[in-house]
């Protein structure tokens, strides 16, 4: 085979490989959104938030998530201690942290409500319902299995 034909063959093979890479990039499924991102998108849609409200909402959500994470870490440590050496004091600490989590979430709801305009307030109860389903881990209502 002549050098010219070898070069043409190599160029054709390289072109084919590039086309395969391009096709796999364009046709590959897009990465899925993080569940919290989808949840926040649902909230934004439910409350019909404008761009400025969305920025504030994301800020509040991040702050709330960080606070709850800190409380959960504390609670996890105390629960582990409790199961190593049960005591009423540890049980009260666990309960106090649970109370703080509920209070923080209620404050978070209040903060979200404070950024709503009067025409958006009608959607606040739907927001709370979605948020509580998300928090409690029952996104979709499930029927109980028969006993």
C-alpha positions in Angstrom: 0.0 0.0 0.0 1.2 3.5 -0.8 2.0 5.9 2.0 -0.8 8.2 0.7 -3.4 5.4 1.1 -2.1 4.6 4.6 -2.5 8.2 5.6 -6.0 8.3 4.1 -6.9 5.2 6.1 -5.5 6.6 9.4 -7.4 9.9 8.8 -10.6 8.0 8.1 -10.2 5.9 11.3 -9.5 9.0 13.4 -12.5 10.8 11.9 -14.7 7.8 12.7 -13.4 7.7 16.3 -14.1 11.5 16.7 -17.6 11.0 15.3 -18.3 8.2 17.7 -17.1 10.3 20.7 -19.3 13.2 19.6 -22.3 10.9 19.1 -21.8 9.3 22.5 -21.6 12.8 24.1 -24.7 14.1 22.4 -26.8 11.0 22.9 -25.7 10.0 26.4 -28.3 10.5 29.1 -28.0 13.7 31.1 -26.9 13.3 34.7 -29.8 13.3 37.1 -30.5 16.2 39.4 -29.8 15.8 43.1 -33.1 14.9 44.8 -32.9 18.2 46.9 -32.5 20.2 43.7 -35.7 18.6 42.3 -37.4 19.2 45.6 -36.4 22.9 45.6 -37.6 23.2 42.0 -41.0 21.9 43.0 -41.2 24.4 45.9 -40.2 27.3 43.6 -42.9 26.2 41.1 -45.5 25.7 43.9 -44.9 29.1 45.4 -44.4 30.7 41.9 -41.3 32.6 43.1 -39.7 35.3 41.0 -35.9 35.5 40.5 -35.2 37.6 43.5 -37.4 35.4 45.8 -35.6 32.3 44.4 -32.2 33.7 45.5 -33.5 34.4 49.0 -35.2 31.0 49.1 -32.0 29.2 48.1 -30.1 31.2 50.8 -32.7 30.3 53.4 -32.8 26.6 52.3 -29.0 26.4 52.5 -28.9 28.0 55.9 -31.6 25.7 57.2 -30.0 22.6 55.8 -26.7 23.5 57.4 -28.4 24.1 60.8 -30.4 20.8 60.6 -27.3 18.9 59.6 -25.4 20.2 62.6 -28.3 19.2 64.9 -28.5 15.7 63.3 -24.8 15.2 63.8 -25.2 16.1 67.5 -28.2 13.9 67.8 -26.5 11.0 66.2 -23.6 11.2 68.7 -25.9 11.3 71.6 -28.0 8.4 70.3 -24.9 6.4 70.0 -23.9 7.3 73.5 -27.4 6.4 74.7 -27.2 2.9 73.2 -23.8 2.3 74.8 -25.0 3.6 78.2 -28.7 4.4 78.5 -29.7 7.3 80.7 -32.6 9.7 81.2 -30.2 12.7 80.7 -29.2 11.5 77.3 -32.8 10.8 76.4 -33.7 14.4 77.4 -30.8 15.7 75.2 -32.1 13.7 72.3 -35.5 15.1 72.8 -34.2 18.6 73.2 -32.4 18.4 69.9 -35.5 17.0 68.2 -37.4 20.0 69.6 -34.7 22.3 68.2 -35.1 20.7 64.7 -38.8 21.2 64.8 -38.5 24.8 66.0 -35.8 25.5 63.3 -38.1 24.1 60.6 -41.0 26.2 61.8 -38.8 29.3 61.7 -37.7 28.3 58.2 -41.3 28.1 57.1 -41.9 31.6 58.7 -38.8 32.9 56.8 -40.2 31.5 53.5 -43.6 33.0 54.2 -42.0 36.4 54.8 -40.7 36.6 51.2 -44.0 35.8 49.6 -46.2 38.4 48.0 -49.9 38.6 48.9 -50.9 36.7 45.7 -48.5 33.9 46.6 -49.7 33.3 50.1 -52.5 31.1 48.9 -49.8 28.5 47.9 -48.1 28.5 51.3 -50.1 25.6 52.7 -49.3 23.5 49.6 -45.6 24.4 50.2 -45.9 23.3 53.9 -47.5 20.0 52.9 -44.8 19.3 50.3 -42.1 20.2 52.7 -43.4 18.1 55.5 -43.8 15.1 53.1 -40.2 15.6 52.1 -39.0 15.9 55.7 -40.9 13.0 57.0 -39.8 10.8 54.0 -43.2 10.1 52.6 -43.0 12.0 49.3 -45.8 10.0 47.8 -48.7 8.9 50.0 -48.5 5.1 50.5 -51.2 2.7 51.5 -50.4 0.5 54.4 -49.9 -3.2 53.5 -52.5 -5.5 54.9 -51.6 -7.3 58.1 
